[in-house]
Amino acid sequence: SRKFGGNGLGLAISRSLMEMMNGSINLYSEGVNRGTTVDIILPIKEKQGIQT
């Protein structure tokens, strides 16, 4: 049985959002009760300055 409720859509939605923003999401785990590392990579656009 699951300790926490939910329907498992969180990661699928997160992945879709990252793809829509030309980014990526990666998850790493060393096993049960060891925690999880989440890497989120998103491109950053430089804001163009105002020319005077």
Phi, psi and omega in degrees: 000156181270139179286324182243143180283174179137168181246010174079017181272346186304312181290323178295317178294317179300316180297317179299318178297317180298318180295322179295333181260018181057036179242193178211160177224134179228140179239140179228136178221142178263007177132177181299135180062022179249357180089172181222139175257132180241122176254125176241125181240122179230139177289149178244127176268134177282136178280128180281133180285164178276127178273136179247000000 
